[in-house]
Amino acid sequence: RNKEIDGGLKEDRKANKYKLLLLGTGDAGKSTFCKQMQIIHQGDFKSEEIDRYAEILRDNCLTSMFALLLACKEWGYTFDKKAEALAEQVLASSELTDTIADAVVTLCETTQVKQALKRANEIQIPGGESGAHYFFEHCKRFAAADFKPTSQDIIRAKMRTTGILEVHFKSTTGQEFTMVDVGGQRSERRKWLHCFGDVTAVIFLVAINEYDMVLEEDNKTNRMEESLKLFSKLTGSQWFDEVSFLLFLNKTDLFREKLKTRPLTDFFEDYDQFADEFKSSGKLEKVSKENPGEEESFLLSSEYFKAQYVKAFNGKRLYSYLTCAIDTGNCEKVWTSVKNSIMSTALNNTGI
């Protein structure tokens, strides 16, 4: 009798635990979302983590300026003598000192660096154009010897994920979650198989602002095309036969801004037809009510990409969300919805 009770208690504990796998191509925002969950559920970061992120942020700032200065040389954007001397000083540096930070700030104001930043989609910068602006705006603070990163700094920090990282947290209602974050670059994907067992749900992140960008790995493959192929392959995997997929159309803040100057109609031949059909079907009215205040072009463009992933989906259950992983409030709201979907599916699977 005691064995039966113990067995029942173990099953109850197991039923209250959920393993979530974060997948997607490199730089889709997986680690950023993971950090948000840590902030929301665990509070501040540990002191050793904060110190580590101070160095990462300094490196992000330098790496971003290196990329822009090298691009200026490649594209024939020539500096005056004073700026050229500062550029050479920055390129020769290995750490972000106060002097180098001053040089970075000065270079940011040059026409050449501003022009290069406008073409950020053509080069590889940590966090893209948005990340570069953030790193440069705060570089003097980063350079200070006593610099302690804020939560927002840590969220914006960019470091390629290698290996497998786990974040454990409990919900207010007692459920235990393990969120597994793995590197998204091609070289890291062979490690994914080790994480596929006992998965409750897969969260697949897509950086929807990257429709005009190429992979860091080969500098030629379109990032959106790579993401769609990966999504199609994963959702058809035997490992995920009964697993729900949660599609995060991420980086909506950058997507919204990019659409103003690089509309989808310039990149996708079928976009105009899709937009016309979506509007005439009455679906736009419904989506507008669900997202009050959003511009029509943003909603239609988001729905276009959502449709591409729905078409590529080979699994059984798919839930989609518009997300902005650097926005803690948005992540909190999305997480509440995600948690409800996960638990509802789990209950249905047990016949309740």
C-alpha positions in Angstrom: 0.0 0.0 0.0 2.9 2.4 0.9 4.5 1.6 -2.4 1.3 2.6 -4.2 1.2 5.9 -2.3 4.8 6.6 -3.0 4.3 5.8 -6.7 1.3 8.1 -6.8 3.2 10.9 -5.1 6.1 10.6 -7.6 3.7 10.7 -10.5 2.1 13.8 -9.0 5.4 15.5 -8.7 6.4 14.5 -12.2 3.1 15.8 -13.5 3.8 19.2 -11.9 7.2 19.5 -13.8 7.5 20.9 -17.3 10.5 21.0 -19.6 10.6 23.7 -22.2 13.1 23.6 -25.1 14.1 26.9 -26.7 15.1 26.4 -30.3 15.7 28.6 -33.4 18.5 29.9 -35.5 21.4 32.0 -34.0 20.5 35.5 -32.7 16.8 34.8 -32.7 16.5 35.9 -29.0 16.5 32.6 -27.2 19.1 33.5 -24.5 17.4 37.0 -24.1 14.1 35.3 -23.3 15.8 32.9 -20.9 17.3 35.9 -19.1 13.9 37.5 -18.8 12.5 34.4 -17.2 15.3 34.5 -14.7 14.6 38.1 -13.9 10.8 37.6 -13.6 11.0 34.4 -11.5 14.3 34.6 -9.7 14.9 38.3 -9.3 18.4 39.9 -9.7 21.4 38.1 -11.1 24.2 36.8 -8.9 27.2 39.0 -8.3 29.5 36.7 -10.3 27.1 36.8 -13.3 26.9 40.6 -13.1 30.8 40.8 -13.2 30.9 38.5 -16.2 28.3 40.5 -18.1 30.4 43.7 -17.5 33.2 42.2 -19.6 30.7 40.9 -22.2 29.2 44.4 -22.6 32.6 46.0 -23.0 33.4 43.5 -25.7 30.1 44.0 -27.4 30.8 47.7 -27.6 34.3 47.2 -29.1 33.2 44.4 -31.5 30.4 46.5 -32.8 32.6 49.5 -33.5 35.3 47.2 -35.1 32.7 45.8 -37.5 31.5 49.3 -38.5 35.0 50.7 -39.0 36.1 47.7 -41.1 32.9 48.1 -43.1 33.7 51.8 -43.7 37.1 50.8 -45.1 35.5 48.1 -47.4 32.7 50.5 -48.6 35.1 53.4 -49.2 33.8 55.7 -46.5 36.9 57.8 -45.7 37.4 59.7 -42.5 39.2 63.0 -42.0 42.7 62.8 -40.4 41.4 63.3 -36.8 38.7 60.6 -37.1 41.1 58.3 -39.0 43.5 58.5 -36.1 40.7 57.7 -33.6 39.6 54.8 -35.8 43.1 53.3 -35.9 43.3 53.7 -32.1 40.1 51.8 -31.6 41.0 49.0 -34.1 44.3 48.5 -32.3 42.7 48.3 -28.8 41.9 45.1 -26.9 39.9 46.6 -24.1 37.4 49.4 -23.6 39.3 52.0 -21.6 38.0 55.5 -20.8 40.1 56.8 -23.7 38.8 54.3 -26.2 35.2 54.9 -25.0 35.7 58.6 -25.8 37.0 57.7 -29.2 33.9 55.5 -29.8 31.6 58.3 -28.9 33.3 60.7 -31.2 33.3 58.2 -34.1 29.6 57.6 -33.6 29.0 61.2 -34.6 30.8 60.9 -37.9 28.8 60.7 -41.1 30.8 57.6 -42.1 29.8 55.5 -39.1 26.2 56.7 -39.3 26.1 55.6 -43.0 27.6 52.2 -42.1 25.0 51.8 -39.3 22.2 52.3 -41.8 23.6 49.3 -43.7 23.9 47.2 -40.5 21.9 44.4 -42.1 24.8 43.8 -44.5 27.4 43.1 -41.7 27.5 41.0 -38.5 27.1 43.2 -35.4 26.2 41.9 -31.9 22.5 42.7 -31.5 22.4 44.4 -34.9 21.8 48.1 -35.4 19.7 48.4 -32.3 22.4 46.7 -30.2 25.1 48.9 -31.5 23.1 52.1 -30.7 22.7 50.8 -27.1 26.3 49.8 -26.6 27.6 53.1 -28.0 25.1 55.2 -26.0 26.3 53.5 -22.8 30.0 52.9 -23.6 31.4 55.5 -21.2 29.5 53.9 -18.4 30.7 50.4 -19.5 34.3 51.6 -19.5 34.2 52.7 -15.9 36.3 50.5 -13.6 33.4 50.2 -11.1 30.8 49.4 -13.8 28.0 47.1 -12.6 25.5 46.2 -15.3 21.8 46.8 -14.7 19.2 44.1 -15.5 18.5 45.9 -18.8 22.2 45.9 -19.6 22.3 42.2 -19.1 19.3 41.6 -21.2 21.0 43.6 -24.1 24.3 41.8 -23.7 25.2 39.5 -26.6 27.2 36.3 -26.2 26.9 33.3 -28.5 25.4 30.3 -26.6 27.6 27.2 -26.7 26.6 24.0 -25.1 23.4 23.7 -23.1 22.1 26.1 -20.5 19.2 25.5 -18.1 17.1 27.9 -16.1 14.9 26.5 -13.3 12.0 28.3 -11.8 8.6 27.9 -10.1 5.3 29.5 -11.0 3.2 31.2 -8.3 0.9 28.3 -8.5 3.6 25.7 -7.8 4.5 24.3 -11.2 8.2 23.7 -11.8 9.7 24.7 -15.1 13.0 23.9 -16.7 13.8 26.1 -19.7 16.6 24.7 -21.8 18.6 27.1 -24.0 20.9 25.7 -26.7 23.0 27.5 -29.3 21.3 28.2 -32.6 24.3 28.3 -34.9 24.7 25.4 -37.3 27.7 24.1 -35.4 25.7 23.9 -32.2 22.7 22.0 -33.6 24.3 18.6 -33.3 24.1 19.0 -29.5 20.3 19.5 -29.6 19.5 15.8 -29.7 20.7 15.4 -26.1 17.9 17.7 -25.0 15.0 16.1 -26.9 13.8 13.6 -24.2 10.8 14.4 -21.9 10.1 17.7 -23.5 6.7 19.3 -22.6 6.8 22.0 -25.3 9.2 23.6 -27.8 9.5 27.3 -28.0 10.7 28.2 -31.4 12.0 31.8 -31.8 12.1 33.7 -35.0 13.7 37.2 -35.4 11.1 38.5 -37.9 13.3 41.6 -38.5 15.9 39.5 -40.2 14.1 39.0 -43.6 16.8 41.1 -45.3 19.8 39.6 -43.5 22.2 36.7 -44.0 23.6 34.1 -41.6 26.7 34.8 -39.6 27.9 31.3 -40.4 28.2 31.6 -44.1 27.5 35.2 -44.9 25.1 34.3 -47.8 22.1 32.3 -46.7 19.0 34.4 -45.9 18.2 34.1 -42.2 14.5 33.8 -42.6 14.9 31.0 -45.2 17.2 29.1 -42.8 14.7 29.5 -39.9 11.8 28.2 -42.0 13.7 25.1 -43.1 14.8 24.4 -39.6 11.2 24.9 -38.3 9.8 22.5 -40.9 12.4 19.8 -40.1 12.0 20.1 -36.3 8.2 20.0 -36.3 8.3 16.9 -38.4 10.7 15.1 -36.1 9.6 11.8 -34.4 10.9 13.2 -31.2 8.2 15.8 -31.1 5.1 13.7 -32.2 3.1 14.7 -29.1 4.8 18.0 -28.3 3.2 21.4 -28.6 5.1 24.1 -30.5 5.1 27.7 -29.4 6.1 30.1 -32.2 7.6 33.4 -31.0 7.7 35.9 -33.8 10.3 37.9 -31.9 12.0 41.4 -32.2 8.8 43.1 -33.1 10.2 46.4 -32.0 13.0 46.2 -34.7 10.6 44.7 -37.2 8.2 47.6 -36.8 10.9 50.2 -37.4 12.5 48.4 -40.4 9.1 48.2 -42.2 9.1 52.0 -42.5 12.0 51.9 -44.9 12.1 48.3 -46.1 8.5 47.1 -46.6 7.9 43.4 -47.4 6.5 44.2 -50.8 10.1 45.0 -51.8 11.3 41.5 -50.9 8.4 39.0 -51.4 6.5 38.8 -54.7 3.5 37.2 -53.1 3.1 39.7 -50.2 0.7 42.1 -51.9 -1.6 39.3 -52.9 -1.5 37.9 -49.3 -2.3 41.4 -47.9 -5.2 41.9 -50.2 -6.7 38.5 -49.5 -6.2 38.9 -45.7 -8.0 42.2 -45.7 -10.9 41.1 -48.0 -11.4 38.0 -45.8 -12.2 40.2 -42.7 -9.3 38.7 -40.7 -7.5 42.0 -40.5 -10.4 43.5 -38.5 -10.2 40.7 -36.0 -6.4 41.0 -35.6 -6.7 44.8 -35.2 -9.1 44.3 -32.3 -6.7 41.9 -30.7 -3.8 44.4 -31.1 -5.3 47.9 -30.6 -3.1 50.8 -31.7 -0.9 48.8 -34.1 -0.4 50.0 -37.6 -2.0 48.0 -40.4 1.3 47.5 -42.2 2.9 45.9 -39.1 -0.1 43.6 -38.5 -0.3 42.5 -42.2 3.5 41.9 -42.3 3.4 39.9 -39.0 0.5 37.8 -40.3 2.4 37.2 -43.6 5.3 35.6 -41.7 3.0 33.7 -39.4 1.4 32.2 -42.5 4.8 31.1 -43.8 5.5 29.2 -40.5 2.0 27.7 -40.4 2.5 26.4 -43.9 5.9 24.9 -42.9 4.5 23.3 -39.7 4.5 19.5 -39.6 3.5 18.9 -36.0 0.1 18.6 -34.2 -0.3 21.7 -32.1 1.0 25.2 -32.8 0.5 28.4 -30.8 1.9 31.7 -32.1 2.9 34.9 -30.3 4.3 38.3 -31.2 7.2 39.0 -28.8 9.8 41.5 -27.9 12.4 39.7 -25.8 14.1 42.8 -24.5 10.8 44.1 -23.1 10.2 42.5 -19.6 6.6 43.6 -19.5 5.9 41.9 -22.9 7.7 38.7 -21.8 5.7 38.6 -18.6 2.4 38.9 -20.5 3.5 36.3 -23.1 4.7 33.9 -20.5 1.3 34.0 -18.7 -0.4 33.0 -22.0 2.3 30.4 -22.8 2.0 28.8 -19.3 -1.8 28.5 -19.7 -1.5 26.9 -23.1 1.1 24.4 -21.8 -0.9 23.4 -18.7 -4.1 23.2 -20.7 -2.5 20.8 -23.2 -1.0 18.8 -20.4 -4.4 18.3 -18.8 -5.9 17.3 -22.1 -3.2 14.8 -22.6 -4.1 13.1 -19.3 -7.7 13.0 -20.2 -8.8 15.6 -17.7 
